[in-house]
Amino acid sequence: LATPVAIMVGNGMGARQGILFKNAAALEWAGKMDFVVLDKTGTVTEGKPRVTDLCPAQGVTEAELLQTAAALEGLSEHPLAKAVCEYADEKKIPVLSAANFRALPGWGVEAIVAGAEAAGGSGALFRERRLLSDAMLAAGERMAEEGKTPLYFSSAGRMLGMIAVADVVKEDSAQAIEQLHRMGIQVIMLTGDNRRTAQAIGRQVGLEQVIADVLPGDKETVIKKLSEAGRVAMVGDGINDAPALTRADIGIAIGAGADVALEAADVVLMKSKLTDVSAAIRLSRQVLTNIHENLFWAFFYNCIGIPL
């Protein structure tokens, strides 16, 4: 009876700390992880980005750039899209209507805006379409070095410019990563952002291992590959993280994240604090230690008591 009792106690302690273990297996395995993989947006960062810079192309006004950007991003569910729309609303920019909207996972979005084919997204999308000039690319790289995410926009085959968006790092991210390092766990940040932006965020929180430019569908593949080297815990909050959360040995969801992520995870951090990742692992190890001690004393007692 020692094992189920210890697990019940562990679950109770976790619940009091805002850590929900969905089953006994999650509580047992959480303490055995070799790798902890962190999604960036909404996990390491607040997930509430804001527009910091506007860089219109030559002959394009800021209002024209914002109009098309807001029309495109108004139909997207990405946190960066919301930041662009909020900024356009603050500047009282009239919103254009968009039709035939289509999301390009990991690349951006496209639609018909004001009768012209418009697109918005990463530099990779516009390099593919041969629209990105050296000057615009250099401007985006400067923003990325500062930890900002550059979003590029075009209309009717003409480059409109770039909008830089920055997300604030969570106050406890650096502390959480330091705690995990001290526990002997390798911590990796996984993101679809460009490498320069990801590395800039990584430097802010003390992370050296960063995997960037990952398409949403490829996150699961990265987790699968890491699983060949050891046990992996994935921490995320978005719809795109759900397959990776399921693939990992232990999926840990941020409580403020999407319902799909919460459903896919084995552990839910109700307080949305990244430091609760290390707390969950520490609790698991303590429960397992308690189980082993209880089993030892139970066998020891029986070995002595039965002969007597």
Disulfide bonds with the S-S distance in Angstrom:
none
